[in-house]
Amino acid sequence: MELISSFVQDNQVSILLGLAALIIIQFVLFLLGRASLARQVARYRALMRTADAKDLDQILVDLGNDLRRLEGALNDADRRLDGVNRRLDQALQRVGVVRFNAYDDTGSDLSFAIALLDAQHNGVVISSLFGRHESRIYAKPIQTGESTYLLSDEEREALRRAKVNADGRNQTQKSVNREEEKGV
C-alpha cells in the first residue's frame, strides 16, 4: 500500500493533469451530444408541426397507408400499360413505300405501293397505278408477312421495306420504272 501512496505523491501533478484532460474530453463529448440532441428535437418538433398528427406513431401509420395506396396505384398503372402495349402491337407501325412509273406515257413516279404492317407483320399492301386516262387502286391483305395474292415487284419491295422498318419511319424508293427492271 505504501508503494501506491508513494507513487501517487510522486506523480500527483501528472495524475491531476490526466484527470483534468479526461474531464475536458467528457465535457466536450457532453456538449456535442447536447447539440445533436437539440438538432433531433428541433427536427421532431418541425415534423410534428407539419404532420398534423399527435404523435410519431400516427405519422408512421399514415405513411404506411400512403405507401399502400401508392403501391396499388402503381400496380394499376402497370396493368393499364400492359393493355396499351398489347393494343400497340396490333397498331400499324411498320411502313414501306415504293414510288414508280406504272405506264410508259406517265412520268414523275405518280404510281405507288405502300405496305402497312403491325408488329406481327399483319396488315395490307395498297397499290395505286396512275395512268393518263385511268387510275387503279388495289389492296391486298398481309398475314404474318405473306399475301395469298400475287404481289408485283413494287409491292414485294414495299412489303420488304415495311418488314425491316421496325421504328415506323417511312422509307421511300425514288423512281422505279417497270420497264427498266424488265430490261426494256
C-alpha positions as CSV (number, residue, x, y, z in Angstrom):
1,M,0.0,0.0,0.0
2,E,2.9,2.3,0.8
3,L,4.1,1.7,-2.8
4,I,0.9,3.1,-4.2
5,S,0.8,6.0,-1.8
6,S,4.4,6.8,-2.7
7,F,3.6,6.6,-6.5
8,V,0.6,8.9,-6.1
9,Q,2.6,11.5,-4.1
10,D,5.5,11.4,-6.6
11,N,3.2,11.8,-9.6
12,Q,0.5,13.9,-8.2
13,V,0.8,16.7,-10.8
14,S,0.7,14.2,-13.7
15,I,-2.3,12.4,-12.3
16,L,-4.2,15.7,-11.8
17,L,-3.4,16.8,-15.4
18,G,-4.5,13.4,-16.7
19,L,-7.8,13.7,-14.7
20,A,-8.3,17.3,-15.9
21,A,-7.8,16.2,-19.5
22,L,-10.4,13.4,-19.0
23,I,-12.9,15.9,-17.6
24,I,-12.3,18.3,-20.5
25,I,-12.8,15.4,-23.0
26,Q,-16.0,14.4,-21.2
27,F,-17.3,17.9,-21.2
28,V,-16.7,18.3,-25.0
29,L,-18.4,15.0,-25.6
30,F,-21.3,16.2,-23.5
31,L,-21.6,19.4,-25.5
32,L,-21.5,17.5,-28.8
33,G,-24.2,15.1,-27.6
34,R,-26.3,18.0,-26.3
35,A,-26.1,19.8,-29.7
36,S,-27.0,16.6,-31.6
37,L,-30.0,16.1,-29.2
38,A,-31.1,19.7,-29.8
39,R,-31.0,19.1,-33.6
40,Q,-33.0,16.0,-33.3
41,V,-35.6,17.7,-31.0
42,A,-35.8,20.5,-33.5
43,R,-36.4,18.1,-36.4
44,Y,-39.0,16.2,-34.3
45,R,-40.9,19.4,-33.5
46,A,-40.8,20.5,-37.1
47,L,-42.2,17.1,-38.1
48,M,-44.9,17.3,-35.5
49,R,-45.9,20.8,-36.6
50,T,-46.2,19.9,-40.3
51,A,-47.7,16.4,-40.0
52,D,-51.0,17.4,-38.2
53,A,-50.6,14.3,-36.0
54,K,-50.5,13.9,-32.3
55,D,-47.6,11.5,-32.2
56,L,-44.9,9.8,-34.2
57,D,-46.9,6.5,-34.2
58,Q,-49.8,8.2,-36.1
59,I,-47.3,9.7,-38.6
60,L,-45.8,6.2,-39.3
61,V,-49.3,4.7,-39.7
62,D,-50.3,7.4,-42.2
63,L,-47.1,6.9,-44.2
64,G,-47.7,3.2,-44.3
65,N,-51.3,3.8,-45.6
66,D,-50.0,6.2,-48.2
67,L,-47.4,3.7,-49.3
68,R,-50.0,1.0,-49.7
69,R,-52.2,3.4,-51.8
70,L,-49.2,4.3,-54.0
71,E,-48.3,0.6,-54.5
72,G,-51.9,0.0,-55.6
73,A,-51.8,2.9,-58.0
74,L,-48.5,1.7,-59.4
75,N,-49.9,-1.9,-59.9
76,D,-53.0,-0.4,-61.6
77,A,-50.7,1.7,-63.9
78,D,-48.7,-1.4,-64.7
79,R,-51.9,-3.3,-65.7
80,R,-53.0,-0.4,-67.9
81,L,-49.6,-0.1,-69.5
82,D,-49.6,-3.8,-70.3
83,G,-53.0,-3.3,-72.1
84,V,-51.7,-0.4,-74.1
85,N,-48.7,-2.4,-75.1
86,R,-50.9,-5.3,-76.3
87,R,-53.0,-2.9,-78.3
88,L,-49.9,-1.2,-79.7
89,D,-48.7,-4.5,-81.1
90,Q,-51.8,-4.6,-83.3
91,A,-51.4,-0.9,-84.5
92,L,-49.9,-0.1,-87.8
93,Q,-46.3,0.7,-87.1
94,R,-44.2,-0.6,-90.0
95,V,-44.5,1.3,-93.3
96,G,-42.8,0.7,-96.6
97,V,-43.3,2.9,-99.7
98,V,-42.2,2.5,-103.3
99,R,-43.0,5.1,-105.9
100,F,-42.7,4.2,-109.6
101,N,-44.0,4.8,-113.2
102,A,-46.7,2.3,-114.0
103,Y,-47.0,3.2,-117.7
104,D,-44.7,4.4,-120.4
105,D,-46.8,7.5,-121.1
106,T,-46.6,8.9,-117.5
107,G,-43.8,10.5,-115.5
108,S,-43.0,11.8,-112.1
109,D,-43.4,8.5,-110.3
110,L,-47.1,9.0,-109.7
111,S,-47.8,5.3,-109.0
112,F,-47.0,3.8,-105.6
113,A,-47.1,0.7,-103.5
114,I,-47.4,1.1,-99.7
115,A,-47.2,-1.7,-97.1
116,L,-48.8,-1.0,-93.7
117,L,-48.0,-3.7,-91.1
118,D,-48.4,-4.2,-87.3
119,A,-45.7,-5.8,-85.1
120,Q,-46.7,-9.3,-86.2
121,H,-46.4,-8.3,-89.9
122,N,-50.1,-8.3,-90.4
123,G,-51.7,-5.6,-92.5
124,V,-52.2,-4.5,-96.1
125,V,-50.4,-3.6,-99.2
126,I,-52.1,-0.8,-101.2
127,S,-51.1,-0.1,-104.8
128,S,-52.1,2.8,-106.9
129,L,-51.4,2.7,-110.6
130,F,-51.7,6.1,-112.2
131,G,-52.3,6.5,-115.9
132,R,-53.2,9.4,-118.2
133,H,-56.7,8.1,-118.8
134,E,-57.4,6.0,-115.7
135,S,-56.1,5.1,-112.3
136,R,-56.4,1.8,-110.4
137,I,-56.1,1.1,-106.7
138,Y,-55.5,-2.4,-105.3
139,A,-55.5,-3.6,-101.7
140,K,-54.0,-7.0,-100.7
141,P,-54.2,-8.3,-97.2
142,I,-51.0,-9.5,-95.5
143,Q,-50.9,-12.2,-92.8
144,T,-47.6,-12.8,-91.0
145,G,-45.6,-11.1,-93.8
146,E,-47.2,-13.0,-96.7
147,S,-50.1,-12.4,-99.1
148,T,-52.4,-15.0,-100.6
149,Y,-52.5,-12.7,-103.7
150,L,-49.7,-12.4,-106.2
151,L,-47.7,-9.3,-105.5
152,S,-46.0,-7.1,-108.0
153,D,-42.2,-6.4,-107.7
154,E,-43.0,-2.9,-106.3
155,E,-45.5,-4.4,-103.8
156,R,-42.9,-7.0,-102.7
157,E,-40.3,-4.2,-102.3
158,A,-42.8,-2.1,-100.2
159,L,-43.5,-5.2,-98.0
160,R,-39.8,-5.9,-97.6
161,R,-39.2,-2.3,-96.5
162,A,-42.0,-2.4,-94.0
163,K,-40.7,-5.7,-92.5
164,V,-37.2,-4.2,-91.9
165,N,-38.6,-0.9,-90.9
166,A,-39.1,-1.6,-87.1
167,D,-39.1,2.0,-85.9
168,G,-42.1,3.2,-88.0
169,R,-40.2,5.7,-90.2
170,N,-41.2,5.8,-93.8
171,Q,-38.8,4.6,-96.4
172,T,-39.4,5.7,-100.0
173,Q,-37.7,4.4,-103.1
174,K,-37.1,7.1,-105.7
175,S,-38.2,6.2,-109.2
176,V,-38.5,2.5,-110.0
177,N,-39.5,2.1,-113.6
178,R,-41.1,-1.3,-114.5
179,E,-39.6,-1.2,-118.0
180,E,-36.1,-0.6,-116.6
181,E,-36.5,-3.6,-114.3
182,K,-37.6,-5.7,-117.2
183,G,-34.7,-4.5,-119.3
184,V,-36.8,-2.7,-121.9
